[in-house]
Amino acid sequence: MRRVLPLLAVLLLLATACTTGQDPGPGPDPRPSGERWRPKPGLAWQWQLSGRLDPAVDVPVYDIDGFDHPAATVADLHRRGRKVICYLSTGAWEDFRPDAGAFPKSVLGEGNGWEGERWLDIRRIDVLTPLMAKRLDMCRAKGFDAVEPDNMDGYRNRTGFALTAADQLRYNRLIARLARERGLAVGLKNDLDQIPQLLADFDFAVNEQCAEFDECGRLVPFVKAGKAVFHVEYELETEEFCPEARELGLSSMRKKYELGVWRRAC
């Protein structure tokens, strides 16, 4: 999981959520084509979640924070020929987001290791569905092509809730459905254990450090299904993981933990 560093300016204020659990549904699609993007294996990418965005990296895919960037930024990247992924935390609460006050205390669990963040009780579909629908509406309204929902493996962590694998599958499929209903491609973040069950629900994968932990082979089902795997390492040198990444068909690069502009691609 990665945390987005909060910027000084808040670009969007979301409305408070209802508690019915009903999806309000997508609004008008601002993109020229409403067809969902389906990224193929091997696409180079840039993942920048902190610092001043550099739009000039010569890659076909950008992954940027959904709250911190306006529609104009997404449009500029589109003019440069990029597809753009909207980073959101869907499994953890962040106290620096403009909609933080809409989350009742009853769904906030233990800290997830990042300042200002707490795990969410993903069993509370009634509360979280409208909140996450509004966030995905934001991504769609800004013209993003896809969404990277983060912190989607709470059941494997100490959340303060008795979450099960079945709870996680239900919630991950909910997020995937909400994204696809809005014409957004959706990526499975980490959560390697549930790839066999979730492969059909997600259009690509995003992974951190599978080489460091000798897990990259578990992502091969995405590649075999013609779906991209966007992968980063932080501790390993490129010569330590790029040969295997190329052999497996992963879109791999080395980044620093703050996920700024710097990158070293395979």
MOMOJO-V665699 format. One record per backbone hydrogen bond with DSSP energy under -1.0 kcal/mol. NH is the residue of the N-H (numbers start at 1). CO is the residue of the C=O. If there is no record, write none. Layout:
# MOMOJO-V665699
NH&CO ; NH&CO
This chain:
# MOMOJO-V665699
43&40 ; 46&61 ; 48&63 ; 49&259 ; 50&259 ; 59&57 ; 62&83 ; 63&46 ; 64&85 ; 66&87 ; 74&70 ; 75&71 ; 76&72 ; 77&73 ; 78&74 ; 79&75 ; 80&76 ; 81&78 ; 82&77 ; 83&60 ; 85&62 ; 86&146 ; 87&64 ; 88&148 ; 90&150 ; 91&150 ; 93&118 ; 95&116 ; 97&94 ; 100&97 ; 102&99 ; 103&100 ; 107&104 ; 108&105 ; 109&119 ; 110&159 ; 117&114 ; 118&93 ; 119&110 ; 120&91 ; 121&107 ; 122&120 ; 124&121 ; 125&123 ; 128&124 ; 129&125 ; 132&128 ; 133&129 ; 134&130 ; 135&131 ; 136&132 ; 137&133 ; 138&134 ; 139&135 ; 140&136 ; 141&137 ; 142&138 ; 143&140 ; 144&139 ; 145&84 ; 146&84 ; 147&185 ; 148&86 ; 150&88 ; 156&153 ; 157&154 ; 159&157 ; 163&161 ; 168&164 ; 169&165 ; 170&166 ; 171&167 ; 172&168 ; 173&169 ; 174&170 ; 175&171 ; 176&172 ; 177&173 ; 178&174 ; 179&175 ; 180&176 ; 181&177 ; 183&180 ; 184&179 ; 185&145 ; 187&147 ; 188&204 ; 190&206 ; 194&191 ; 195&192 ; 198&194 ; 199&195 ; 201&198 ; 203&186 ; 204&186 ; 205&228 ; 206&188 ; 207&230 ; 209&232 ; 213&209 ; 214&211 ; 215&210 ; 218&215 ; 219&216 ; 220&217 ; 222&219 ; 223&219 ; 224&220 ; 225&221 ; 226&223 ; 227&222 ; 228&39 ; 230&205 ; 231&251 ; 232&207 ; 233&253 ; 240&237 ; 242&238 ; 245&241 ; 246&242 ; 247&243 ; 248&244 ; 249&245 ; 250&245 ; 251&229 ; 253&231 ; 254&264 ; 255&233 ; 259&256 ; 264&254 ; 266&252
